[in-house]
Amino acid sequence: MNKKIKSTIFLMLTAIIWGTAFVAQREGMSSIGPFMFSALRMYLGTLTLIPIIYITLYRKKLSRNYIPLSACEEKAANKLLIQGSLWCGVIIFFAANFQQVGLVSTSAGKTAFITTLYILLVPIIGIFLKRKLHWYIWLAVAMGTIGLYFLTITSSLTIAFGDLVILIGAFFWALHILCMDYYAPKVMVTKLIAIQFFISGTLSLIVSLFTEPFLYEGLVGAMPTILYTGVMSSGLAFTFQGLGQKDANPTTASIILSTEALFGAIAGYLFLSEIFTQREFLGCVLMFSAIIISQLPTKADKQLKINS
């Protein structure tokens, strides 16, 4: 099996897991509060990544090209890792919990599509980082905005609380992508992800202890969904994403990963009997089209591909 096919499989598995996780997240809300759910899934994500980190480090040390860092270099690397983990951990705390709170009052399918808007929000936020936007990005933003209107705005020109909260969460997911984009090339990615999960989980647990009642029976009832989101969505899916993007074209990877919205809608229909209205369906089509358009390669991307 060649690298391209392997990358596609890993990325598709990631999209499927993330998409179906919206159903598990919504189901978990019937037993425990959103912040406790986030805390436990994040802690499980950390535990899932620990053996992967040790295996990766062990294989790295056995490599012929392995050169250990000096004490000074290791100290600098650890400082950068902690800094990146803190920033990413705080951001993902807001992203995950806005999403989780929103899921209490909106469908898994709508959550999937609204959340995937982070792909459009990343280049928009990039404007403030002096990044140039091509004309089709603006077209995608316009289409995505119209799609969001049809999906979330009612005939009385109001937006449901849950949809608004999910949209705010999408903004934080976009910030998280940019934060990871800055720190991931500089540190060991699996360590960064594991520590940020732990930080986010701890912040979620603190909020939960002060705002949510603890029910042991509810915790037991939510355990299957916590296990799925913690081990599969938080732990393995992020690992699959890394493996998939290693040998994949960034544009192709982004398009494949964006199908989590489709899988989220399908899972919502199959497991929760969620059905979109004609208006909402049109919004989904426009939003997904906008996401695909936003991932079109620029001339610079094409030239970089030719040169490489």
C-alpha positions as CSV (number, residue, x, y, z in Angstrom):
1,M,0.0,0.0,0.0
2,N,1.5,3.3,-1.1
3,K,1.8,6.4,1.2
4,K,-0.9,8.3,-0.6
5,I,-3.5,5.6,0.0
6,K,-2.4,5.2,3.6
7,S,-2.8,9.0,4.2
8,T,-6.2,9.0,2.7
9,I,-7.3,6.1,4.9
10,F,-6.0,7.7,8.1
11,L,-7.6,11.1,7.2
12,M,-10.9,9.4,6.4
13,L,-10.9,7.5,9.7
14,T,-10.3,10.8,11.5
15,A,-13.2,12.5,9.7
16,I,-15.5,9.5,10.5
17,I,-14.5,9.4,14.2
18,W,-14.9,13.1,14.6
19,G,-18.2,13.2,12.8
20,T,-19.8,10.3,14.8
21,A,-18.3,11.8,18.0
22,F,-20.9,14.6,17.8
23,V,-23.6,12.0,18.5
24,A,-21.7,10.6,21.5
25,Q,-21.2,14.1,22.9
26,R,-24.9,14.8,22.6
27,E,-25.9,11.5,24.1
28,G,-23.5,12.0,27.0
29,M,-25.4,15.2,28.0
30,S,-28.4,13.1,29.1
31,S,-26.4,11.8,32.1
32,I,-23.8,14.4,33.2
33,G,-23.0,18.1,32.7
34,P,-21.1,19.4,29.7
35,F,-18.0,20.5,31.7
36,M,-17.6,17.2,33.5
37,F,-18.0,15.4,30.1
38,S,-15.3,17.6,28.6
39,A,-13.0,17.0,31.6
40,L,-13.2,13.2,31.5
41,R,-12.9,12.9,27.7
42,M,-9.8,15.2,27.8
43,Y,-8.2,13.2,30.6
44,L,-8.9,10.0,28.6
45,G,-7.3,11.6,25.6
46,T,-4.1,12.2,27.6
47,L,-4.0,8.7,28.9
48,T,-4.5,7.3,25.4
49,L,-1.6,9.3,24.0
50,I,0.9,8.4,26.8
51,P,1.8,5.0,25.4
52,I,2.0,6.4,21.9
53,I,4.5,9.0,23.1
54,Y,6.7,6.4,24.8
55,I,6.6,4.2,21.7
56,T,7.5,7.2,19.5
57,L,10.4,8.2,21.7
58,Y,11.7,4.6,21.9
59,R,11.7,4.2,18.1
60,K,13.4,7.6,17.8
61,K,16.2,6.5,20.1
62,L,16.7,3.3,18.1
63,S,17.1,5.3,14.9
64,R,20.6,5.5,13.4
65,N,20.1,9.3,13.0
66,Y,19.2,9.9,16.6
67,I,21.2,12.7,18.2
68,P,20.3,13.4,21.9
69,L,19.8,17.0,22.8
70,S,22.2,18.8,25.1
71,A,21.0,19.9,28.5
72,C,20.6,23.5,27.3
73,E,18.7,22.5,24.2
74,E,16.4,20.1,26.2
75,K,15.6,22.9,28.7
76,A,14.7,25.3,25.8
77,A,12.6,22.6,24.1
78,N,10.7,21.8,27.3
79,K,10.1,25.5,28.0
80,L,8.6,25.9,24.5
81,L,6.5,22.7,24.9
82,I,5.0,24.0,28.2
83,Q,4.3,27.4,26.7
84,G,2.6,25.9,23.6
85,S,0.6,23.4,25.7
86,L,-0.7,26.2,28.0
87,W,-1.8,28.4,25.1
88,C,-3.3,25.5,23.1
89,G,-4.9,24.0,26.3
90,V,-6.7,27.2,27.3
91,I,-7.9,27.7,23.8
92,I,-9.2,24.1,23.3
93,F,-10.9,24.4,26.8
94,F,-13.1,27.2,25.4
95,A,-13.5,25.5,22.0
96,A,-14.5,22.1,23.4
97,N,-16.8,23.5,26.1
98,F,-18.6,26.0,23.9
99,Q,-19.3,23.1,21.6
100,Q,-20.4,20.8,24.5
101,V,-22.7,23.4,26.0
102,G,-24.2,24.2,22.6
103,L,-24.9,20.5,22.1
104,V,-27.3,20.5,25.0
105,S,-29.9,22.4,23.0
106,T,-29.0,21.8,19.3
107,S,-28.7,18.7,17.0
108,A,-25.5,16.8,16.4
109,G,-25.8,17.3,12.6
110,K,-26.1,21.1,12.9
111,T,-23.2,21.2,15.4
112,A,-21.0,19.3,12.9
113,F,-21.6,21.8,10.1
114,I,-21.4,24.9,12.2
115,T,-18.2,23.7,13.9
116,T,-16.6,22.9,10.5
117,L,-16.8,26.6,9.7
118,Y,-13.5,26.9,11.5
119,I,-11.9,26.1,8.2
120,L,-13.3,29.4,6.8
121,L,-12.5,31.3,10.0
122,V,-8.8,30.4,9.9
123,P,-8.0,32.5,6.8
124,I,-10.2,35.4,8.1
125,I,-8.3,35.5,11.4
126,G,-5.2,35.3,9.3
127,I,-6.0,38.8,8.0
128,F,-4.9,40.2,11.4
129,L,-1.7,38.3,11.0
130,K,-1.1,40.1,7.7
131,R,-1.9,37.0,5.5
132,K,-3.3,37.7,2.1
133,L,-6.7,36.3,1.1
134,H,-7.4,35.3,-2.5
135,W,-10.7,36.2,-4.2
136,Y,-12.2,32.7,-3.9
137,I,-11.7,32.8,-0.1
138,W,-14.0,35.8,0.0
139,L,-16.5,33.9,-2.2
140,A,-16.3,31.0,0.2
141,V,-16.9,33.3,3.2
142,A,-19.9,34.8,1.5
143,M,-21.4,31.4,0.6
144,G,-20.6,30.1,4.1
145,T,-22.3,33.1,5.7
146,I,-25.5,32.6,3.5
147,G,-25.4,28.9,4.4
148,L,-25.1,29.6,8.1
149,Y,-28.1,32.0,7.8
150,F,-30.3,29.2,6.2
151,L,-29.0,26.7,8.8
152,T,-29.4,28.7,12.0
153,I,-31.5,31.8,11.5
154,T,-35.3,31.3,11.8
155,S,-38.0,33.1,9.9
156,S,-38.4,35.5,12.8
157,L,-34.7,36.5,12.3
158,T,-33.5,34.9,15.5
159,I,-30.8,32.4,16.2
160,A,-31.1,29.6,18.7
161,F,-28.9,29.9,21.8
162,G,-27.3,26.5,21.1
163,D,-26.4,27.4,17.5
164,L,-24.8,30.7,18.7
165,V,-22.7,29.0,21.3
166,I,-21.5,26.4,18.7
167,L,-20.6,29.3,16.4
168,I,-18.5,30.9,19.1
169,G,-16.9,27.5,19.7
170,A,-16.0,27.4,16.0
171,F,-14.1,30.6,16.4
172,F,-12.0,29.1,19.2
173,W,-11.4,26.0,17.1
174,A,-9.9,28.3,14.4
175,L,-7.7,29.9,17.0
176,H,-6.6,26.5,18.1
177,I,-5.6,25.6,14.5
178,L,-3.5,28.7,14.3
179,C,-1.9,28.0,17.7
180,M,-1.1,24.4,16.7
181,D,0.3,25.7,13.4
182,Y,2.8,27.8,15.3
183,Y,3.9,25.4,18.0
184,A,3.6,21.9,16.3
185,P,6.6,22.2,14.1
186,K,8.8,23.3,17.0
187,V,7.9,20.5,19.6
188,M,6.9,16.9,19.7
189,V,3.3,17.0,18.6
190,T,2.0,14.1,20.6
191,K,3.4,15.6,23.8
192,L,1.8,18.9,22.9
193,I,-1.6,17.4,22.3
194,A,-1.4,15.2,25.5
195,I,-0.5,18.1,27.8
196,Q,-3.0,20.5,26.2
197,F,-5.7,17.9,26.8
198,F,-4.7,17.6,30.4
199,I,-4.8,21.4,30.9
200,S,-8.2,21.6,29.2
201,G,-9.5,18.7,31.3
202,T,-8.3,20.3,34.5
203,L,-9.9,23.6,33.7
204,S,-13.1,21.8,32.7
205,L,-13.1,19.8,36.0
206,I,-12.7,23.0,38.1
207,V,-15.6,24.7,36.4
208,S,-17.7,21.5,36.7
209,L,-17.1,21.2,40.5
210,F,-18.5,24.7,41.0
211,T,-21.4,24.7,38.5
212,E,-22.6,21.1,38.0
213,P,-24.1,18.5,40.5
214,F,-22.1,15.3,40.6
215,L,-24.2,12.1,40.2
216,Y,-22.4,8.8,40.3
217,E,-25.3,7.1,38.4
218,G,-25.1,9.7,35.7
219,L,-21.3,9.2,35.3
220,V,-21.8,5.4,34.9
221,G,-24.5,6.0,32.3
222,A,-22.3,8.4,30.3
223,M,-19.2,6.2,30.4
224,P,-19.7,4.5,27.0
225,T,-19.9,8.0,25.3
226,I,-17.0,9.3,27.4
227,L,-14.9,6.3,26.4
228,Y,-15.6,6.8,22.7
229,T,-14.9,10.5,22.6
230,G,-12.0,10.3,25.0
231,V,-10.1,7.3,23.5
232,M,-11.3,7.5,19.8
233,S,-12.0,11.2,19.2
234,S,-9.5,12.9,21.5
235,G,-6.8,10.3,21.5
236,L,-6.7,8.1,18.3
237,A,-8.3,10.6,15.9
238,F,-5.6,13.2,16.6
239,T,-2.9,10.5,16.0
240,F,-4.6,9.4,12.8
241,Q,-4.7,13.1,11.7
242,G,-1.0,13.4,12.2
243,L,-0.2,10.2,10.4
244,G,-2.5,11.2,7.5
245,Q,-1.2,14.7,7.1
246,K,2.4,13.5,7.1
247,D,2.3,12.4,3.5
248,A,-0.8,14.1,2.2
249,N,-1.2,17.3,0.2
250,P,-2.5,20.0,2.7
251,T,-5.4,20.9,0.4
252,T,-6.5,17.2,0.0
253,A,-6.1,16.7,3.8
254,S,-8.3,19.7,4.6
255,I,-11.0,18.6,2.2
256,I,-11.1,15.0,3.6
257,L,-11.1,16.2,7.2
258,S,-14.0,18.6,6.4
259,T,-16.2,15.6,5.6
260,E,-16.6,15.2,9.4
261,A,-19.6,17.5,8.9
262,L,-21.2,15.0,6.5
263,F,-20.5,12.1,8.8
264,G,-21.9,14.1,11.7
265,A,-25.2,14.7,9.8
266,I,-25.4,11.0,8.8
267,A,-24.7,9.8,12.3
268,G,-27.3,12.2,13.7
269,Y,-29.9,10.8,11.3
270,L,-29.0,7.1,12.0
271,F,-28.6,7.2,15.8
272,L,-30.7,10.2,16.9
273,S,-33.3,10.4,14.1
274,E,-32.3,14.0,13.3
275,I,-33.7,15.4,10.0
276,F,-32.8,18.7,8.4
277,T,-35.6,20.9,7.0
278,Q,-35.3,22.0,3.4
279,R,-34.0,25.4,4.5
280,E,-31.4,23.8,6.8
281,F,-30.4,21.3,4.1
282,L,-29.8,24.2,1.7
283,G,-27.7,25.9,4.3
284,C,-25.6,22.7,4.8
285,V,-25.0,22.4,1.0
286,L,-23.9,26.0,0.8
287,M,-21.6,25.7,3.8
288,F,-20.0,22.5,2.6
289,S,-19.5,24.0,-0.9
290,A,-17.8,27.0,0.7
291,I,-15.5,24.8,2.7
292,I,-14.4,23.0,-0.5
293,I,-13.9,26.3,-2.4
294,S,-11.8,27.7,0.5
295,Q,-9.4,24.8,0.1
296,L,-8.6,25.4,-3.6
297,P,-4.8,25.6,-4.1
298,T,-3.3,29.0,-4.9
299,K,-0.7,29.6,-7.7
300,A,1.9,29.7,-5.0
301,D,0.8,26.3,-3.7
302,K,0.9,24.8,-7.2
303,Q,4.4,26.2,-7.8
304,L,5.6,24.8,-4.5
305,K,4.2,21.4,-5.4
306,I,6.0,21.5,-8.8
307,N,9.3,22.6,-7.2
308,S,9.1,19.9,-4.5
